[in-house]
Amino acid sequence: MCGLCGAFANADHWSQGGDVALVMPAAERMRQAAAANRVLGARGLKLSVWADRFVLRGPTGKSVVVDHLGALWPAADSLGGRFDPLDLGLMARLESAG
């Protein structure tokens, strides 16, 4: 099944933002994607916003549609091998980068 078939099946998830997301949903999704990309970039992955959802692209060009940030890390594992966003080495590199 293509990703478009489920385009309207965006389930509620706590990561979707609360009050800020109600006022400016597109801006909040862009902010979330930018924050996630700081972590995902370490594995050559990139998250972009597409119609109230996210698209995660791997280093080979393969992509996965992700409904919310709760589904992001399993999708990242499927595209870039085992991925731990709380890895201490990764966190130290992110902190030193600014």
C-alpha positions as a Python dict, from the first residue, in 0.01 Angstrom:
ca = {
    (1, 'M'): (0, 0, 0),
    (2, 'C'): (135, 346, -81),
    (3, 'G'): (182, 612, 185),
    (4, 'L'): (-95, 827, 41),
    (5, 'C'): (-363, 569, 122),
    (6, 'G'): (-323, 643, 492),
    (7, 'A'): (-286, 1019, 456),
    (8, 'F'): (-588, 1092, 670),
    (9, 'A'): (-517, 838, 943),
    (10, 'N'): (-304, 1070, 1158),
    (11, 'A'): (-367, 948, 1513),
    (12, 'D'): (-333, 1172, 1817),
    (13, 'H'): (-5, 1139, 2005),
    (14, 'W'): (137, 1340, 2295),
    (15, 'S'): (430, 1452, 2077),
    (16, 'Q'): (197, 1647, 1852),
    (17, 'G'): (234, 1947, 2073),
    (18, 'G'): (-59, 2060, 2287),
    (19, 'D'): (-166, 2427, 2273),
    (20, 'V'): (116, 2544, 2044),
    (21, 'A'): (22, 2283, 1784),
    (22, 'L'): (-342, 2397, 1793),
    (23, 'V'): (-247, 2756, 1710),
    (24, 'M'): (26, 2689, 1450),
    (25, 'P'): (29, 2319, 1358),
    (26, 'A'): (252, 2355, 1051),
    (27, 'A'): (508, 2569, 1235),
    (28, 'E'): (516, 2325, 1526),
    (29, 'R'): (575, 2029, 1292),
    (30, 'M'): (859, 2217, 1123),
    (31, 'R'): (1014, 2290, 1464),
    (32, 'Q'): (985, 1924, 1562),
    (33, 'A'): (1143, 1810, 1235),
    (34, 'A'): (1433, 2053, 1277),
    (35, 'A'): (1500, 1926, 1631),
    (36, 'A'): (1479, 1562, 1524),
    (37, 'N'): (1711, 1624, 1229),
    (38, 'R'): (1990, 1728, 1465),
    (39, 'V'): (1983, 1371, 1600),
    (40, 'L'): (1891, 1188, 1279),
    (41, 'G'): (2167, 1355, 1077),
    (42, 'A'): (2426, 1152, 1269),
    (43, 'R'): (2297, 845, 1080),
    (44, 'G'): (2241, 1011, 744),
    (45, 'L'): (1865, 1031, 795),
    (46, 'K'): (1645, 1333, 724),
    (47, 'L'): (1293, 1414, 844),
    (48, 'S'): (1065, 1647, 648),
    (49, 'V'): (706, 1761, 691),
    (50, 'W'): (441, 1642, 448),
    (51, 'A'): (68, 1718, 490),
    (52, 'D'): (36, 1690, 873),
    (53, 'R'): (277, 1395, 875),
    (54, 'F'): (648, 1337, 851),
    (55, 'V'): (857, 1166, 584),
    (56, 'L'): (1180, 1005, 700),
    (57, 'R'): (1442, 948, 429),
    (58, 'G'): (1739, 719, 463),
    (59, 'P'): (2087, 752, 312),
    (60, 'T'): (1990, 523, 22),
    (61, 'G'): (1682, 727, -70),
    (62, 'K'): (1431, 488, 85),
    (63, 'S'): (1156, 673, 271),
    (64, 'V'): (893, 599, 533),
    (65, 'V'): (583, 804, 619),
    (66, 'V'): (565, 866, 995),
    (67, 'D'): (246, 987, 1165),
    (68, 'H'): (407, 1133, 1478),
    (69, 'L'): (736, 1145, 1667),
    (70, 'G'): (639, 838, 1869),
    (71, 'A'): (670, 631, 1550),
    (72, 'L'): (991, 802, 1439),
    (73, 'W'): (1256, 597, 1621),
    (74, 'P'): (1133, 253, 1508),
    (75, 'A'): (1122, 391, 1152),
    (76, 'A'): (1477, 527, 1194),
    (77, 'D'): (1587, 181, 1308),
    (78, 'S'): (1440, 29, 993),
    (79, 'L'): (1627, 273, 766),
    (80, 'G'): (1959, 317, 943),
    (81, 'G'): (2023, 17, 1161),
    (82, 'R'): (1985, 16, 1538),
    (83, 'F'): (1947, 378, 1648),
    (84, 'D'): (1963, 515, 2002),
    (85, 'P'): (1876, 887, 2024),
    (86, 'L'): (1996, 888, 2386),
    (87, 'D'): (2343, 752, 2309),
    (88, 'L'): (2587, 940, 2533),
    (89, 'G'): (2843, 993, 2255),
    (90, 'L'): (2577, 1135, 2024),
    (91, 'M'): (2444, 1362, 2298),
    (92, 'A'): (2794, 1494, 2370),
    (93, 'R'): (2850, 1571, 1998),
    (94, 'L'): (2516, 1751, 1978),
    (95, 'E'): (2592, 1960, 2287),
    (96, 'S'): (2935, 2058, 2159),
    (97, 'A'): (2788, 2155, 1820),
    (98, 'G'): (2566, 2410, 1985),
}
